Amino acid sequence: MENYFCAKGIMDDAVNVNTASMFLTDIALLWWRDKTTDKRQCEIGTWQEF
C-alpha cells in the first residue's frame, strides 16, 4: 500500500486509511466494520494506527 500511496502522491494519513480500507476483505473487513460502526466514528486516524 505504501508504494501505491507514494506513486499516487498521497501523503495524508486520513486519505491513506480510507483508501486502504477499501481493499480489506474477509476477517479484516469485519474488523474494520466493527471499528468504524460500533463507535460511529473511526478511532484510527493515522496510517501507523491502521
C-alpha positions in Angstrom: 0.0 0.0 0.0 2.8 2.4 0.8 4.2 2.0 -2.7 0.7 2.8 -4.1 0.4 5.9 -1.9 3.9 7.1 -3.0 3.1 6.5 -6.7 -0.1 8.4 -6.4 1.4 11.2 -4.3 -0.9 10.6 -1.4 0.7 11.9 1.8 -2.3 12.5 4.1 -2.8 9.8 6.8 -6.6 10.1 6.7 -6.6 9.5 3.0 -4.3 6.6 3.4 -6.5 4.9 5.9 -9.7 5.5 3.9 -8.0 4.2 0.7 -6.5 1.1 2.3 -9.8 0.2 4.0 -11.4 -0.2 0.5 -9.1 -3.1 -0.1 -9.9 -5.1 3.0 -11.5 -8.5 2.7 -12.8 -11.3 4.9 -11.9 -11.1 8.6 -10.0 -7.8 8.1 -13.1 -6.2 6.6 -15.2 -7.5 9.5 -12.6 -6.0 11.9 -12.8 -2.6 10.1 -16.6 -2.5 10.2 -16.5 -3.2 13.9 -14.0 -0.4 14.5 -16.0 2.1 12.4 -19.7 1.3 13.1 -19.7 0.5 16.8 -18.3 3.8 17.8 -20.0 5.8 15.0 -16.6 7.2 14.3 -13.3 5.6 13.5 -10.6 5.7 16.2 -7.9 5.0 13.6 -6.8 8.2 12.1 -3.2 7.6 11.0 -1.5 5.2 8.8 0.6 3.9 11.7 -2.5 3.1 13.8 -4.1 1.3 10.8 
